[in-house]
Amino acid sequence: MAVCKLSAEPMQGRVRPELAILSSLGEHLVGNYVLVRIADDSGHEGMGEASVTSVWSGETQAGAIGLIRDFLAPLVIGADPFDLPWIMRRIDRAAHANSFAKAAIESALLDLQARILDVPLHQLLGGVDRDGAAWKQGIRLKFVIGKVAPALAAERAARMVAAGWNAIKVKVGHDPVEDIHRVKAVRAAIGPEVLLTVDANGG
């Protein structure tokens, strides 16, 4: 069994203005992504995705696709998809940084492994600790509240928690006084039990 194909293609998503992320790095209305597909010689296919935004990671769609196509894919083609540490070492030696593009390849390889074994990916990665706190808590879905007025931030956070989101991230890093008011308003709106985090994006 060996990898016989690796492709990378662009994807794009537009964000509704009322849900757009406003951070210390500016407004984020368009999401640019790269979809990586890796297939083996038995017809299985795994997929991975990279979010490529130059202001955040330094990576772009065109750059990530070119890097994957011209430099990284040749290192993966022909390899055993289960030899992940060896593949990732080769990739790391071939290209500096570009962690999002590399993560998309790693995710696609893990997805391919799970499909070959016909098991859910969580089982491949160690299974579920059904008796532990992590199982009871579940996977937290985190909604991002941008750099908006505290009242609007609180309203959005409360609406998303009511819709089932169990974690909220608030963008800060622009104006410290307003940041404090925004975070306090969100905490008051979502109550003490919902996970609340902040992200300054280096601001």
N, C-alpha and C positions, 0 to 999 in steps of 0.2 A: 504494500500500500504506500502510495506516495502522492504528494501534491502535484497536480498536473496543470493547474490554472490559478492565476491570481489576477484579479482586475480591480480597478478603482474608478469610481464614477462620481460625478458631482450631484449633490442634492441641495435644494434650497427651500426654506420655509419662511413665510412672512408672519410676523407677530402682530396681532391686533394692537393698535396704539394704546388701548387702555390696559393691556397686559404687558407692554414692552418693558424691558429692563432698563432703568435709568440708573447709572452708577457713576462713580467718580471718573470713569473712562468715557462717559457719554451715553447716548441712546442706542439701544440695540433693537432694531426693527426687522432686520433680515438675518436669518440664521443660515450660515453656509456650512455644509457638511460634505464628507466624503464617505461613500459606502464601499466597503471592501468585501469582495466575494472570493473565497478560496475553495477550490474543488479538488477532490482526490480522483484517482483513476478508477474508482468504483461507482462514481456518480453522486457521491455525497457532496453537499455544499454547506459551508459555514459563512456567516456574515458578521462583520464588525463595522463600527461607525466612528468617525472622528468629527468633532465639532471644531471647525477651523476658522478662527477669528483673529486676524493679525494683531489687533490691539491687546488681546489677551495672551495668546500663546506664541505669537510671532509667525504662525503658520497660515497659509492661504490655501484655497482649493487648488489652484493651478500648481502651486509649489508642492503640496502634499501628493497630488496625483502624479506629477512628474517624478518626484522622489521615489514613490512606490513603484511606478511603472519601470523607470530606467535603472534604479539602483537596488531596491529592496526585493522586488518580485523575483529577479534572477537568483537571489540567495535562498528563496523559499521553494521555488519550483524544484521538484525532484526529492525534496526532503520528506522524512517521515513526519506526519503532522503531530505525532505524539512526542517528538523530540523537541519540545517547546523551549527548554533552557538553551539548548545548542542553537536553535534558530534565532532566538532573541539576542544571544551573544553576538552572532554574526551580524545581525541588523545593527546592534549598538556600535560595533566596530566600523560599520560601513558608513554611518551617518551620525553626525553630532546633533544633539537635541532632537527636535521634531517628535516630542513625546506623544502628541495626539495621533499622528500618523502611525507611529509604532504601536500604540495601544489598539488602534483599529485592526492591525494585523494580528496582534495577540488575541484580541477578542474573537476574531474570525476563526483563528486556529482552535481556540477553546470550543467555540460553537461547532466546528467541524468534528472535533473529538467526540463531543456529546452525541452528535448525529450518527457517527460511525458506530458508537456503542449503544445507540438507541436508548439513552437515558436523559433525564432532565439535567440541565447544566448545573443546577445546585447540587445534584447528587454526585456529579463528576468532581465538583469542588469540595466535597466532604460531607454532603448530606445536610439534614436539618436537625438541629438540637431541639427537639420537641419539648424537652423538659426544662430547658433553660430560659433565661429572661429574654434572650434574643427572639426566640420563637413566639413568646407571648406578646412581645412588642411589635413584631413583624417588620417589614421593610418600610422605613419612613419615606413617605412621598413629600418632598420639600418644594414648596411653592416660593418663588422669589418675589419679594415686594421691592420695587424700585425706589429711587430717590424722589419720592413724591411727598406732598404735605401730610403731616401726621394723621389728620382726620381721614384722608383718602386711603392712606396706608392701613389704618385700622379697619376701615370698611372692607377693603379688599381682603385683608387677612381673615376677618371673621367670615366672609362669604366663602373663602376657599376651605377653611376648616369645617364649615357646615357642609361643604360638598365632599368631605372625606379626606382632605389633606391633613397629615398628622405631624407636619413640621413646616415651619415658616423661616425663611431667610430674609433678612432686611438689609438692603444696601445702605452703607454708610461711607464716610470718608470724604465728604464734601464740606459740610458745615457742622462742626462738632455739637453746637447747641441744638440745631435742628435735628441732627442725628439722635440725640438723647430723647428729644420729644417724640420722634417717630418710633423709636424702639419702645418707649414707655406706653405710647398709645396702642401699639400692636399687642404688647403683652396684656394690657387691660382688656383688649378686644377678644383675645383668644383664650384667656384664662391661664392658670398656673401649670396645667398638665401638658400642654402642647409644646413640643421642642421649639425653641426660638434661638436662632443663630444670627450672626452678623457677618457681612463681607464688605471689606473696604476696597477691594481691588487695587491695593497698593496706595490708596488715596491718603 
